[in-house]
């Protein structure tokens, strides 16, 4: 699964709920997951939140980089 976070906005009050849902989906349905966004600010914020919750914090800069990582896993 590749998740595109370009043009993504999450209200701060929803951060914990959103991350709980994402974690549950990843544990139940994804063999592997990677993320990308062209926004360096969003990469930093998402990586911080994911890491804080024990999830893989790396977020790629482009769809191609994310796809390459996913392709190398299988």
C-alpha positions as a Python dict, from the first residue, in 0.01 Angstrom:
ca = {
    (1, 'X'): (0, 0, 0),
    (2, 'X'): (131, 345, -94),
    (3, 'X'): (-32, 642, 79),
    (4, 'X'): (-20, 986, -81),
    (5, 'X'): (-23, 1268, 176),
    (6, 'X'): (6, 1555, -76),
    (7, 'X'): (-254, 1825, 1),
    (8, 'X'): (-339, 1640, 323),
    (9, 'X'): (-470, 1829, 623),
    (10, 'X'): (-564, 1686, 959),
    (11, 'X'): (-721, 1897, 1230),
    (12, 'X'): (-496, 1877, 1536),
    (13, 'X'): (-785, 1760, 1754),
    (14, 'X'): (-821, 1449, 1533),
    (15, 'X'): (-456, 1340, 1535),
    (16, 'X'): (-486, 1066, 1796),
    (17, 'X'): (-805, 920, 1647),
    (18, 'X'): (-663, 930, 1295),
    (19, 'X'): (-344, 756, 1398),
    (20, 'X'): (-539, 486, 1583),
    (21, 'X'): (-745, 415, 1272),
    (22, 'X'): (-436, 408, 1048),
    (23, 'X'): (-255, 172, 1282),
    (24, 'X'): (-554, -63, 1298),
    (25, 'X'): (-589, -71, 921),
    (26, 'X'): (-218, -134, 872),
    (27, 'X'): (-212, -419, 1123),
    (28, 'X'): (-521, -589, 981),
    (29, 'X'): (-503, -534, 606),
    (30, 'X'): (-160, -427, 481),
    (31, 'X'): (127, -660, 403),
    (32, 'X'): (344, -346, 399),
    (33, 'X'): (285, 25, 373),
    (34, 'X'): (485, 327, 267),
    (35, 'X'): (398, 693, 250),
    (36, 'X'): (500, 1000, 51),
    (37, 'X'): (444, 1372, 26),
    (38, 'X'): (630, 1650, -151),
    (39, 'X'): (587, 1872, 155),
    (40, 'X'): (895, 1864, 376),
    (41, 'X'): (696, 2016, 663),
    (42, 'X'): (432, 1742, 642),
    (43, 'X'): (700, 1471, 618),
    (44, 'X'): (853, 1601, 938),
    (45, 'X'): (520, 1622, 1123),
    (46, 'X'): (397, 1281, 1007),
    (47, 'X'): (728, 1113, 1083),
    (48, 'X'): (716, 1256, 1434),
    (49, 'X'): (360, 1134, 1491),
    (50, 'X'): (421, 788, 1343),
    (51, 'X'): (740, 739, 1538),
    (52, 'X'): (571, 849, 1859),
    (53, 'X'): (312, 573, 1804),
    (54, 'X'): (563, 300, 1724),
    (55, 'X'): (494, 298, 1349),
    (56, 'X'): (750, 317, 1068),
    (57, 'X'): (829, 688, 1044),
    (58, 'X'): (996, 712, 702),
    (59, 'X'): (800, 911, 445),
    (60, 'X'): (931, 945, 90),
    (61, 'X'): (942, 1262, -118),
    (62, 'X'): (776, 1116, -428),
    (63, 'X'): (541, 843, -541),
    (64, 'X'): (822, 681, -739),
    (65, 'X'): (1048, 655, -433),
    (66, 'X'): (763, 501, -234),
    (67, 'X'): (685, 255, -514),
    (68, 'X'): (1053, 162, -543),
    (69, 'X'): (1067, 83, -172),
    (70, 'X'): (752, -125, -199),
    (71, 'X'): (884, -306, -507),
    (72, 'X'): (1211, -391, -333),
    (73, 'X'): (1023, -562, -53),
    (74, 'X'): (867, -825, -281),
}
